[in-house]
Amino acid sequence: MNLTQHLIALSEAPGISGYEGPVRAILQAAWEGLADEMSVDRLGTLVATKVGSGTEPRPRILVTAHMDEIGLMVKAIEDGFLHVTGVGGVDPRVLPNQPVIVHGERPLPALIATRPPHVLPKDQRDKHQYISQLRVDTGLPAREVEKLVRIGDPVTFDQKAVMLGDDILSGKSLDNRASCAALTLILEALQTRSHQWDVLCAATVMEEVELQGGETIGWHTQPDIALVLDTTFATGNGVGEDEGFKLGDGPAIIVGPNTHPRLLDMIRCETDAIECSLHMEPAAGTSGTEGWAIQISRDGIPTAVLDVPIRNMHSPVEVVALKDIERLVRLVVEFIMGLDDETLDKLSLDYEE
């Protein structure tokens, strides 16, 4: 699998929360032949199972990455212009003048229109506009807009992915398509490796709107361990080393109540064994990821959250280093290789060497 091409296809595909179909189709095609079983649950989460070599009943590890992106939704139509509302954590500062696609009866190219500064009251000229003040302009006559667009139609950023040098990719929805690409590479790597546990890779839905895919997939699959792959802040403009991690310097792992302490120790040991850099990312409360939902499914699932650093999070021009994705894949695959009959005992909080 060519990581660059695969990630570009994932990045450019539309798929706001609840409307992930195009992204799921790309992953389904890529995973065909890499899994022993593949299914889509009732909410739209895609699950691929790679059966292990151990004696049945085998323990199961769930590895997840959410495939939805933030975006907009049509909430009213007025004189041919669209009023929109945010889906997920949309930053209104990045919206004015952005090219978008309105997913109506057919995909409609459009722009997020703003009022010219000349007609703004002086006290508003230095302030960003709220989403409620913006309008989406398709350029079509009002009557045609009424025929082609309905209330509730999704609106996504129309942003092509761009390579910045040999290893850096910029595009929309890299949160969290970067980790979806990692799932594909994990399944690919497992084709030539023998692992005792069953491995379930899940591209989940609706993480950006209260973690729904994470809540349901943990309940549905009942894994013994879960690894959640997501993104975190990379250092850059306005983000210092106390808030983010350097691009290309390896993934991070959440340290705090959202990562099981024994599981954290196991992953740290694996990192040392394969000489792969892994940064500690303290999170004293919720991690903001679906790991928060998965770990409390049923009677509790030992969970860890591993993150790929990206710049410009929740914008149409997020930036990721491909080598960080590759290092995350290597770490997860080697961890899976080490799962054996004693792992669950070692995860017990009263376990003693």
Sequence and secondary structure as in RCSB ss.txt:
>XXXX:A:sequence
MNLTQHLIALSEAPGISGYEGPVRAILQAAWEGLADEMSVDRLGTLVATKVGSGTEPRPRILVTAHMDEIGLMVK
AIEDGFLHVTGVGGVDPRVLPNQPVIVHGERPLPALIATRPPHVLPKDQRDKHQYISQLRVDTGLPAREVEKLVR
IGDPVTFDQKAVMLGDDILSGKSLDNRASCAALTLILEALQTRSHQWDVLCAATVMEEVELQGGETIGWHTQPDI
ALVLDTTFATGNGVGEDEGFKLGDGPAIIVGPNTHPRLLDMIRCETDAIECSLHMEPAAGTSGTEGWAIQISRDG
IPTAVLDVPIRNMHSPVEVVALKDIERLVRLVVEFIMGLDDETLDKLSLDYEE
>XXXX:A:secstr
  HHHHHHHHHHS  BTT  HHHHHHHHHHHTTT SEEEE TT  EEEEE  SS SS  EEEEEEE  B EEEEE
EEETTEEEEEEESS  GGG TT EEEEESSSEEEEEEE   GGGS GGGTTS   GGG EEE  S HHHHHHH  
TT EEEE    EEETTTEEEETTHHHHHHHHHHHHHHHHGGGS  SSEEEEEEES GGGTSHHHHHHHHHH  SE
EEEEEEEEBSBTTB TTT B TTS  EEEESTTS HHHHHHHHHHHHHHT   EEEE SS  SSTHHHHTTSTT 
  EEEEEEEEESTTSTTEEEEHHHHHHHHHHHHHHHHT  TTHHHHHSTT   
